[in-house]
C-alpha cells in the first residue's frame, strides 16, 4: 500500500499550484469515497512537498512485549481546501488544492482565486477598560459605539463577514429556561476595546512642540483665565484594540492595537458630539483593520466547528447566514491530526466527506457520505467547504 501511495504521489503536480481549468473541464468523481480519497491524496502530496519530522519511540511493557510508536509531522498549512480541479493520476484521482509550507508568503492572486461564497460569522462587542465616570464614561461609550458601527459597516460591505452582538446569558438556570436562552455559536468572537495608555507597551507619541507653539498655548491659557473661559479637559491618550478569537477553542487568531488621543474638550453639563478629528482618526484605524483582516483571513480556510452529534449526523455552527445550503459538501477533519499528521498511516481515520441535509440561520446538520466509522467521536473536528 505504501509503495502504491508513493508512486501515486510522484505523479502529482506541485502542491499549491493554481489550476485554471473550468469546472466543466474537471473530472468529478461520482462516488463520495473517491472524492474523499482525492482530497486525502492532495493533502499527502502537499505535505510531501514541505518539511517533515519523524519521531520514533519504543518501550517494553511489564510482560516483556516491545511497543513502537512512530509520529510523522509536517509543517504544511492548508490555505484553502477548495478544489480547483480534480486530477486523473495513475491508479486513481487526486485534487488540486492550495497549501503552503511554514514561512511561505501568501500569494495575493492565489488568495483572490480561492475566494468562496461563504461568509464568516462573528459576534462583535465593545469594552471600556479605562476607569471613567459620569460625563467621561458617556464620551467613551459613544466613541466605542461609533467604532463598532463603523467597523461593522465597512467589514460587512465586502460580504465576507456577518456580525451580531453577543447574547447575554441570564444569571440563573430558571431565567435561561424562562427566556428560552440560546447561547452564541458563531465561529468567531470579535471585541473592540479602549485600553489605558501604556497597555501592551504601546505609548502614544506626539511630536515635540516648537517654542512658538508653547508660547501660544501659554498666552491662550492666560487669556482664558482673564476672561473666565470654561475649563477644558486635557487630551487623553489611550489604546484602541481589535481582537479576533475562535469561539470553541478560544485561540487568539488576530489582534491589532493602535495608540490614539481623545482631544481636548470643554467641561459641560450637556452631551456634546464627538470631536471631528477623533472620528477621522477612527475611520483611518477602521480602514487599516479591514485591509489587514482581508489580507489575513482571505487565505485562511473557512471552517465550521462540529458541535454535537444528531440523528442524521452532526450539527455544525454555520448556516444560512454563512451561505451554507442543503446539498453542500464539506470535508470534515480532526484538527488534532490533520493536516499536521496527514503522513501517518492512520490519517484516513481522521477525515470524512459530509453533506448538508438541513440548515437554519446559524446551524446546519450534516451527514456522512464517506469516511471512517469513528469520525467525529473524539478530537477537535471541523467541517470546511471545498
Secondary structure as GFF3:
##gff-version 3
##sequence-region A 1 386
A	DSSP	alpha_helix	2	10	.	.	.	ID=ss1
A	DSSP	three_ten_helix	23	25	.	.	.	ID=ss2
A	DSSP	alpha_helix	32	49	.	.	.	ID=ss3
A	DSSP	beta_strand	52	60	.	.	.	ID=ss4
A	DSSP	beta_strand	66	74	.	.	.	ID=ss5
A	DSSP	beta_strand	77	89	.	.	.	ID=ss6
A	DSSP	beta_strand	92	100	.	.	.	ID=ss7
A	DSSP	alpha_helix	108	113	.	.	.	ID=ss8
A	DSSP	beta_strand	120	128	.	.	.	ID=ss9
A	DSSP	alpha_helix	134	157	.	.	.	ID=ss10
A	DSSP	beta_strand	161	164	.	.	.	ID=ss11
A	DSSP	alpha_helix	173	179	.	.	.	ID=ss12
A	DSSP	beta_strand	188	196	.	.	.	ID=ss13
A	DSSP	three_ten_helix	199	201	.	.	.	ID=ss14
A	DSSP	alpha_helix	211	226	.	.	.	ID=ss15
A	DSSP	beta_strand	232	233	.	.	.	ID=ss16
A	DSSP	beta_strand	236	246	.	.	.	ID=ss17
A	DSSP	beta_strand	252	262	.	.	.	ID=ss18
A	DSSP	beta_strand	265	266	.	.	.	ID=ss19
A	DSSP	alpha_helix	276	297	.	.	.	ID=ss20
A	DSSP	beta_strand	303	309	.	.	.	ID=ss21
A	DSSP	beta_strand	314	316	.	.	.	ID=ss22
A	DSSP	beta_strand	329	334	.	.	.	ID=ss23
A	DSSP	three_ten_helix	347	350	.	.	.	ID=ss24
A	DSSP	beta_strand	351	359	.	.	.	ID=ss25
A	DSSP	beta_strand	364	371	.	.	.	ID=ss26
A	DSSP	beta_strand	381	385	.	.	.	ID=ss27
###
